[in-house]
Amino acid sequence: MRLSPNTDTDPPERGWGGDFTPPEDTAADFTAGLTSLGFIRAALRRNRRAWCAMAAAGFLIGLAVYVTSPPVYQASTTLLLTNGPEPQPGAAVADDQTIVQSIPVARLASQKLGLQESVSSFLGSYAATPVTDRALSIVVNAPTSDEAVRRASALATAFLHYRTVQLQAQQNQLFRSLDQQVNEARQKVSSIKGEIRNLLAQPASPARRIQLTNLRTQEGQASSALQQLQQTADGTRADSQALTTTQVTGSYVLNAAAPLAHSRYRHLILYPLVGGILGLVLGLGLVTVRALISDRLRRRDDIARALGAPVRLSVGRVHLSRWRPSRRRPTATPANSRHLIALPRVSFAATSA
């Protein structure tokens, strides 16, 4: 058995004994050995400090995210809404959902709360969701539980107030339209009566008699139309007032604003845990990829496959002293220092002569 740290000074080697397998026959086995599960497991065991450090770094990053981004508290309130005739079920509550998430309502609630943040920021902190054809749920996010409750309550109040103003504005617009139609009908009747008075002031004649008959017929038709229009307008006005009153009084807060269930330690555990898991997975992946793309041979089986011959005996690292040269051990010189540095990377192999 010979141990040689310097291949340049080795005497001529004798052939490998035993069963020698040509390298081309073991190429597939060599590749399979390097990518086996045991190879990856050994690489992970050697570099456990690296992936443990990355897992710890991920844990600390997750903890820092929790500290810099405090958890959000939520509060919910439910409104019961009474709507008028709608083309299809659910259309009215969808319109109410849009109104809740509009800038005018958000501005009105923000002014009521006295918030310093922008209206767009406050608008993004809550969401409205239809529960049924008449129920609308509002969920608000805030830095604290009490603030979330306060914002949800103010938002519900602001929406109901804005909705009442809009319903009354629609009613007043309808009333103005009806009044305009009635006034136009009255003006028509008055115009016909004026023409009749002018004809009566003229001398009697067959032509005047015919015109007077026609005007009186038109006056009767216009007066009848005015009367019907007045009755229709009065009925529409009464129905509109009743519907508006029902919509206003029949819409109210069904469930008062209340905080949603919130675990105090949920995010404190979740953020660092997710960060640690991500760091661990990243560390394991990097170590595995590094081991797969590396051409260093670390196991005796891998060395045997690379050499194409069996390794009968292997020893651990051999540490050579630079300062105390021995008679049996050559001194490290510039000519052989390269081999001495690379020596610990490959285990010594010994075969029978």
MARKOLVO-181664 format. One record per residue (C-alpha): residue number from 1; residue in three letters; x, y, z. Coordinates in steps of 0.02 Angstrom, whole numbers. Each point is the difference from the previous one (the first is absolute). Last residue first. Layout:
+-----+------+--------+--------+--------+
| seq | type |      X |      Y |      Z |
+-----+------+--------+--------+--------+
| NUM |  ala |      X |      Y |      Z |
...
+-----+------+--------+--------+--------+
//
This chain:
+-----+------+--------+--------+--------+
| seq | type |      X |      Y |      Z |
+-----+------+--------+--------+--------+
| 353 |  ala |    -12 |   -236 |   -284 |
| 352 |  ser |   -157 |     12 |    104 |
| 351 |  thr |    -91 |    164 |     -6 |
| 350 |  ala |      6 |    160 |    100 |
| 349 |  ala |    -96 |    160 |    -25 |
| 348 |  phe |     28 |    164 |     91 |
| 347 |  ser |   -156 |    104 |     16 |
| 346 |  val |    -18 |    147 |   -116 |
| 345 |  arg |    -27 |    182 |     57 |
| 344 |  pro |    136 |     -9 |    132 |
| 343 |  leu |    135 |    -12 |   -138 |
| 342 |  ala |    -44 |    158 |    -95 |
| 341 |  ile |    111 |    107 |    108 |
| 340 |  leu |    142 |   -128 |     -5 |
| 339 |  his |    -13 |    -20 |   -188 |
| 338 |  arg |     16 |    185 |    -29 |
| 337 |  ser |    144 |     11 |    120 |
| 336 |  asn |    101 |   -124 |   -106 |
| 335 |  ala |    108 |    113 |   -104 |
| 334 |  pro |     -9 |    148 |    118 |
| 333 |  thr |     71 |   -109 |    135 |
| 332 |  ala |    -86 |    -92 |    141 |
| 331 |  thr |    132 |   -112 |     82 |
| 330 |  pro |     -2 |   -184 |    -41 |
| 329 |  arg |    -52 |   -125 |    135 |
| 328 |  arg |    110 |   -145 |     55 |
| 327 |  arg |    146 |    106 |     52 |
| 326 |  ser |   -117 |    123 |     82 |
| 325 |  pro |    -27 |    185 |    -30 |
| 324 |  arg |    -56 |     99 |    152 |
| 323 |  trp |    -65 |    169 |    -55 |
| 322 |  arg |   -127 |    -37 |   -137 |
| 321 |  ser |    -85 |   -142 |     90 |
| 320 |  leu |   -107 |   -120 |   -101 |
| 319 |  his |   -179 |    -37 |     54 |
| 318 |  val |    -67 |   -163 |    -71 |
| 317 |  arg |   -189 |      1 |    -11 |
| 316 |  gly |    -88 |   -163 |     34 |
| 315 |  val |     50 |   -172 |    -63 |
| 314 |  ser |    -65 |   -110 |   -140 |
| 313 |  leu |     27 |   -184 |    -37 |
| 312 |  arg |    -46 |   -120 |   -140 |
| 311 |  val |    -53 |    127 |   -129 |
| 310 |  pro |    -69 |    -91 |   -152 |
| 309 |  ala |     45 |     65 |   -173 |
| 308 |  gly |    -80 |    117 |   -128 |
| 307 |  leu |     87 |    149 |     76 |
| 306 |  ala |   -159 |    106 |      1 |
| 305 |  arg |   -107 |   -145 |     58 |
| 304 |  ala |    123 |    -41 |    139 |
| 303 |  ile |      9 |    182 |     50 |
| 302 |  asp |   -190 |      9 |      9 |
| 301 |  asp |     -7 |   -156 |    107 |
| 300 |  arg |    132 |     72 |    117 |
| 299 |  arg |   -104 |    155 |     27 |
| 298 |  arg |     50 |    184 |    -22 |
| 297 |  leu |     36 |     25 |   -185 |
| 296 |  arg |     -5 |    182 |    -53 |
| 295 |  asp |    -83 |     36 |   -168 |
| 294 |  ser |   -132 |    120 |     69 |
| 293 |  ile |   -162 |     28 |    -99 |
| 292 |  leu |   -102 |   -120 |    105 |
| 291 |  ala |     72 |     57 |    167 |
| 290 |  arg |    -34 |    182 |    -38 |
| 289 |  val |   -177 |    -41 |    -54 |
| 288 |  thr |    -32 |    -94 |    162 |
| 287 |  val |     76 |    135 |    110 |
| 286 |  leu |   -100 |    135 |    -88 |
| 285 |  gly |   -163 |    -98 |     14 |
| 284 |  leu |     26 |    -40 |    183 |
| 283 |  gly |     34 |    183 |     37 |
| 282 |  leu |   -152 |     60 |    -98 |
| 281 |  val |   -113 |   -126 |     85 |
| 280 |  leu |     67 |     49 |    171 |
| 279 |  gly |    -17 |    187 |    -36 |
| 278 |  leu |   -179 |    -25 |    -58 |
| 277 |  ile |    -41 |   -103 |    154 |
| 276 |  gly |     80 |    128 |    116 |
| 275 |  gly |    -94 |    144 |    -81 |
| 274 |  val |   -165 |    -93 |     11 |
| 273 |  leu |     30 |    -36 |    184 |
| 272 |  pro |     58 |    178 |     35 |
| 271 |  tyr |   -161 |     72 |    -77 |
| 270 |  leu |   -123 |   -128 |     69 |
| 269 |  ile |     49 |      2 |    184 |
| 268 |  leu |    -14 |    187 |     29 |
| 267 |  his |   -140 |      4 |   -129 |
| 266 |  arg |   -108 |   -113 |    106 |
| 265 |  tyr |     54 |     66 |    169 |
| 264 |  arg |   -142 |    124 |     28 |
| 263 |  ser |   -131 |   -108 |    -83 |
| 262 |  his |   -140 |    103 |    -74 |
| 261 |  ala |   -185 |    -40 |     -2 |
| 260 |  leu |    -90 |    143 |    -85 |
| 259 |  pro |    -34 |    160 |     91 |
| 258 |  ala |   -180 |     61 |     10 |
| 257 |  ala |    -99 |    131 |    -95 |
| 256 |  ala |   -185 |    -15 |     36 |
| 255 |  asn |    -97 |   -135 |    -90 |
| 254 |  leu |   -158 |     53 |    -93 |
| 253 |  val |     49 |    180 |    -29 |
| 252 |  tyr |   -146 |     85 |    -86 |
| 251 |  ser |   -100 |      9 |   -160 |
| 250 |  gly |   -189 |    -12 |     20 |
| 249 |  thr |    -18 |    182 |     55 |
| 248 |  val |     86 |     66 |   -155 |
| 247 |  gln |    -68 |   -123 |   -127 |
| 246 |  thr |   -176 |      9 |     73 |
| 245 |  thr |      3 |    190 |     -1 |
| 244 |  thr |     60 |      1 |   -179 |
| 243 |  leu |   -136 |   -121 |    -51 |
| 242 |  ala |   -137 |    100 |     88 |
| 241 |  gln |     60 |    163 |    -75 |
| 240 |  ser |     10 |    -77 |   -173 |
| 239 |  asp |   -174 |    -74 |     14 |
| 238 |  ala |    -72 |    167 |     55 |
| 237 |  arg |     86 |     95 |   -140 |
| 236 |  thr |    -51 |   -129 |   -128 |
| 235 |  gly |   -180 |     15 |     55 |
| 234 |  asp |      4 |    191 |     -3 |
| 233 |  ala |     83 |     -1 |   -170 |
| 232 |  thr |   -128 |   -120 |    -69 |
| 231 |  gln |   -143 |    106 |     67 |
| 230 |  gln |     76 |    157 |    -72 |
| 229 |  leu |     31 |    -85 |   -166 |
| 228 |  gln |   -181 |    -56 |     -7 |
| 227 |  gln |    -61 |    176 |     39 |
| 226 |  leu |    115 |     79 |   -124 |
| 225 |  ala |    -52 |   -123 |   -135 |
| 224 |  ser |   -183 |     44 |     33 |
| 223 |  ser |     39 |    185 |     -5 |
| 222 |  ala |     95 |    -23 |   -163 |
| 221 |  gln |   -143 |    -98 |    -79 |
| 220 |  gly |   -130 |    127 |     55 |
| 219 |  glu |    106 |    145 |    -60 |
| 218 |  gln |     28 |    -85 |   -167 |
| 217 |  thr |   -189 |    -17 |    -23 |
| 216 |  arg |    -23 |    181 |     53 |
| 215 |  leu |    131 |     51 |   -128 |
| 214 |  asn |    -87 |    -95 |   -139 |
| 213 |  thr |   -170 |     75 |     38 |
| 212 |  leu |     74 |    174 |      8 |
| 211 |  gln |     85 |    -25 |   -167 |
| 210 |  ile |   -165 |    -53 |    -81 |
| 209 |  arg |    -97 |    148 |     75 |
| 208 |  arg |    136 |    121 |    -51 |
| 207 |  ala |    -14 |    -62 |   -179 |
| 206 |  pro |   -190 |     17 |      0 |
| 205 |  ser |     13 |    179 |     63 |
| 204 |  ala |    -25 |     95 |    161 |
| 203 |  pro |    109 |    152 |     26 |
| 202 |  gln |    163 |    -29 |    100 |
| 201 |  ala |     13 |      6 |    190 |
| 200 |  leu |    -58 |   -180 |     15 |
| 199 |  leu |    144 |    -53 |   -111 |
| 198 |  asn |    128 |     79 |    116 |
| 197 |  arg |    -77 |    -84 |    151 |
| 196 |  ile |      8 |   -169 |    -87 |
| 195 |  glu |    185 |     26 |    -41 |
| 194 |  gly |     36 |     37 |    182 |
| 193 |  lys |    -93 |   -158 |     56 |
| 192 |  ile |    109 |   -103 |   -117 |
| 191 |  ser |    159 |     76 |     73 |
| 190 |  ser |    -60 |    -33 |    178 |
| 189 |  val |    -33 |   -183 |    -39 |
| 188 |  lys |    174 |    -18 |    -77 |
| 187 |  gln |     80 |     88 |    148 |
| 186 |  arg |    -87 |   -120 |    116 |
| 185 |  ala |     68 |   -151 |    -95 |
| 184 |  glu |    176 |     72 |      5 |
| 183 |  asn |    -18 |     31 |    186 |
| 182 |  val |    -56 |   -179 |     30 |
| 181 |  gln |    150 |    -69 |    -97 |
| 180 |  gln |    121 |    112 |     94 |
| 179 |  asp |    -75 |    -49 |    167 |
| 178 |  leu |     23 |   -184 |    -41 |
| 177 |  ser |    184 |     25 |    -47 |
| 176 |  arg |     32 |    101 |    156 |
| 175 |  phe |    -78 |   -136 |    106 |
| 174 |  leu |    109 |   -133 |    -80 |
| 173 |  gln |    156 |    103 |     35 |
| 172 |  asn |    -57 |     23 |    180 |
| 171 |  gln |    -19 |   -187 |     20 |
| 170 |  gln |    171 |    -34 |    -75 |
| 169 |  ala |     76 |    127 |    119 |
| 168 |  gln |    -91 |    -81 |    146 |
| 167 |  leu |     70 |   -169 |    -46 |
| 166 |  gln |    176 |     71 |    -18 |
| 165 |  val |     -8 |     88 |    168 |
| 164 |  thr |    -60 |   -160 |     83 |
| 163 |  arg |    140 |   -101 |    -81 |
| 162 |  tyr |    130 |    125 |     60 |
| 161 |  his |    -68 |    -10 |    177 |
| 160 |  leu |     -6 |   -190 |     -3 |
| 159 |  phe |    177 |     -6 |    -69 |
| 158 |  ala |     70 |    121 |    127 |
| 157 |  thr |    -80 |    -95 |    145 |
| 156 |  ala |     70 |   -166 |    -61 |
| 155 |  leu |    173 |     79 |    -24 |
| 154 |  ala |     -3 |     78 |    172 |
| 153 |  ser |    -41 |   -167 |     81 |
| 152 |  ala |    134 |    -92 |    -99 |
| 151 |  arg |    129 |    134 |     41 |
| 150 |  arg |    -35 |     -6 |    186 |
| 149 |  val |      6 |   -189 |      4 |
| 148 |  ala |    165 |     -3 |    -93 |
| 147 |  glu |     69 |    134 |    117 |
| 146 |  asp |    -46 |   -105 |    150 |
| 145 |  ser |     87 |   -153 |    -73 |
| 144 |  thr |    159 |     93 |    -40 |
| 143 |  pro |     97 |     41 |   -160 |
| 142 |  ala |   -158 |     -3 |   -107 |
| 141 |  asn |    -86 |   -109 |   -129 |
| 140 |  val |   -187 |     16 |    -36 |
| 139 |  val |   -123 |   -136 |    -51 |
| 138 |  ile |   -172 |     55 |    -64 |
| 137 |  ser |   -143 |   -124 |    -24 |
| 136 |  leu |   -154 |     38 |   -104 |
| 135 |  ala |   -168 |    -82 |     27 |
| 134 |  arg |   -150 |     25 |   -116 |
| 133 |  asp |     25 |   -120 |   -145 |
| 132 |  thr |    110 |   -105 |    115 |
| 131 |  val |    177 |     13 |     68 |
| 130 |  pro |     65 |    134 |   -118 |
| 129 |  thr |    184 |     41 |     36 |
| 128 |  ala |     74 |    170 |     42 |
| 127 |  ala |    188 |     26 |     18 |
| 126 |  tyr |    110 |    107 |    112 |
| 125 |  ser |    176 |     70 |      9 |
| 124 |  gly |     15 |     47 |   -184 |
| 123 |  leu |   -121 |    145 |     18 |
| 122 |  phe |    100 |     65 |    147 |
| 121 |  ser |    154 |     11 |   -110 |
| 120 |  ser |    -99 |     82 |   -140 |
| 119 |  val |    -72 |    127 |    122 |
| 118 |  ser |    173 |     49 |     58 |
| 117 |  glu |     57 |    -26 |    179 |
| 116 |  gln |    -25 |    131 |    135 |
| 115 |  leu |   -164 |    -72 |     60 |
| 114 |  gly |   -129 |    112 |     85 |
| 113 |  leu |   -125 |   -143 |     19 |
| 112 |  lys |   -146 |     98 |    -73 |
| 111 |  gln |    112 |     69 |   -136 |
| 110 |  ser |     59 |   -175 |    -44 |
| 109 |  ala |   -179 |    -64 |     -2 |
| 108 |  leu |    -54 |    136 |   -122 |
| 107 |  arg |    154 |    -25 |   -108 |
| 106 |  ala |    -27 |   -188 |     -8 |
| 105 |  val |   -182 |     26 |    -46 |
| 104 |  pro |     45 |    125 |   -138 |
| 103 |  ile |    145 |   -112 |    -63 |
| 102 |  ser |   -106 |   -152 |    -33 |
| 101 |  gln |     12 |   -170 |     85 |
| 100 |  val |   -166 |     20 |     91 |
|  99 |  ile |    -84 |     58 |   -162 |
|  98 |  thr |     62 |   -152 |    -95 |
|  97 |  gln |    -70 |   -116 |    132 |
|  96 |  asp |   -165 |     93 |     -6 |
|  95 |  asp |     -7 |    -29 |   -187 |
|  94 |  ala |     29 |   -185 |     29 |
|  93 |  val |   -139 |      5 |    131 |
|  92 |  ala |   -117 |     71 |   -133 |
|  91 |  ala |     43 |   -130 |   -132 |
|  90 |  gly |    -22 |   -147 |    116 |
|  89 |  pro |   -167 |    -57 |    -69 |
|  88 |  gln |    -31 |     62 |   -177 |
|  87 |  pro |    -71 |    160 |    -76 |
|  86 |  glu |    -17 |     82 |    171 |
|  85 |  pro |   -152 |     80 |     85 |
|  84 |  gly |     50 |     95 |    157 |
|  83 |  asn |    130 |    -45 |    126 |
|  82 |  thr |     -1 |    -34 |    186 |
|  81 |  leu |    173 |    -29 |     72 |
|  80 |  leu |     56 |    -97 |    153 |
|  79 |  leu |    179 |     46 |     42 |
|  78 |  thr |    132 |   -113 |     76 |
|  77 |  thr |    155 |     55 |     96 |
|  76 |  ser |    174 |    -73 |      9 |
|  75 |  ala |    162 |     45 |     88 |
|  74 |  gln |    176 |    -46 |    -46 |
|  73 |  tyr |    172 |     16 |     78 |
|  72 |  val |    157 |      4 |   -106 |
|  71 |  pro |    162 |    -74 |     67 |
|  70 |  pro |    153 |    112 |     20 |
|  69 |  ser |    117 |     16 |   -150 |
|  68 |  thr |    174 |     50 |     63 |
|  67 |  val |      0 |   -124 |    145 |
|  66 |  tyr |    -81 |   -141 |    -99 |
|  65 |  val |    118 |     28 |   -146 |
|  64 |  ala |    147 |     -5 |    121 |
|  63 |  leu |    -60 |   -167 |     68 |
|  62 |  gly |    -11 |    -69 |   -176 |
|  61 |  ile |    176 |     61 |    -36 |
|  60 |  leu |     63 |    -81 |    161 |
|  59 |  phe |    -77 |   -168 |    -47 |
|  58 |  gly |     71 |     14 |   -176 |
|  57 |  ala |    173 |     31 |     72 |
|  56 |  ala |    -19 |   -150 |    116 |
|  55 |  ala |    -47 |   -110 |   -149 |
|  54 |  met |    148 |     70 |    -97 |
|  53 |  ala |    117 |    -39 |    145 |
|  52 |  cys |    -68 |   -177 |     13 |
|  51 |  trp |     29 |    -19 |   -187 |
|  50 |  ala |    182 |     50 |     17 |
|  49 |  arg |     38 |    -91 |    163 |
|  48 |  arg |    -69 |   -161 |    -70 |
|  47 |  asn |    125 |      1 |   -142 |
|  46 |  arg |     78 |   -171 |     30 |
|  45 |  arg |   -167 |    -79 |     45 |
|  44 |  leu |    -84 |     74 |   -153 |
|  43 |  ala |    138 |    -69 |   -112 |
|  42 |  ala |    -15 |   -171 |     82 |
|  41 |  arg |   -187 |     -1 |    -29 |
|  40 |  ile |     25 |     50 |   -182 |
|  39 |  phe |    124 |   -142 |    -27 |
|  38 |  gly |   -112 |   -123 |     91 |
|  37 |  leu |   -146 |     47 |   -110 |
|  36 |  ser |    100 |    -38 |   -155 |
|  35 |  thr |     62 |    131 |   -121 |
|  34 |  leu |    186 |    -36 |     14 |
|  33 |  gly |    -27 |   -187 |      1 |
|  32 |  ala |   -111 |      6 |   -154 |
|  31 |  thr |    134 |     93 |    -95 |
|  30 |  phe |    132 |   -126 |     50 |
|  29 |  asp |   -114 |   -147 |    -40 |
|  28 |  ala |    -31 |     68 |   -176 |
|  27 |  ala |    184 |     25 |    -31 |
|  26 |  thr |     46 |   -172 |     70 |
|  25 |  asp |     23 |    -95 |   -163 |
|  24 |  glu |     96 |    143 |    -80 |
|  23 |  pro |    120 |      1 |    145 |
|  22 |  pro |     55 |   -183 |    -28 |
|  21 |  thr |    -33 |   -111 |    151 |
|  20 |  phe |    149 |    -77 |     87 |
|  19 |  asp |    -25 |   -157 |    104 |
|  18 |  gly |    150 |    -30 |    106 |
|  17 |  gly |    166 |     87 |    -12 |
|  16 |  trp |     35 |    170 |    -67 |
|  15 |  gly |    158 |      2 |   -105 |
|  14 |  arg |    167 |     41 |     77 |
|  13 |  glu |     48 |    179 |     25 |
|  12 |  pro |    165 |     67 |    -58 |
|  11 |  pro |     83 |     90 |    144 |
|  10 |  asp |    -89 |    154 |     67 |
|   9 |  thr |     97 |    162 |     -2 |
|   8 |  asp |   -120 |     99 |   -112 |
|   7 |  thr |   -155 |    -73 |     86 |
|   6 |  asn |     42 |     88 |    160 |
|   5 |  pro |    -90 |    -46 |    162 |
|   4 |  ser |     39 |   -186 |    -21 |
|   3 |  leu |    -66 |   -139 |    110 |
|   2 |  arg |     52 |   -175 |    -52 |
|   1 |  met |    -71 |   -169 |     52 |
+-----+------+--------+--------+--------+
//
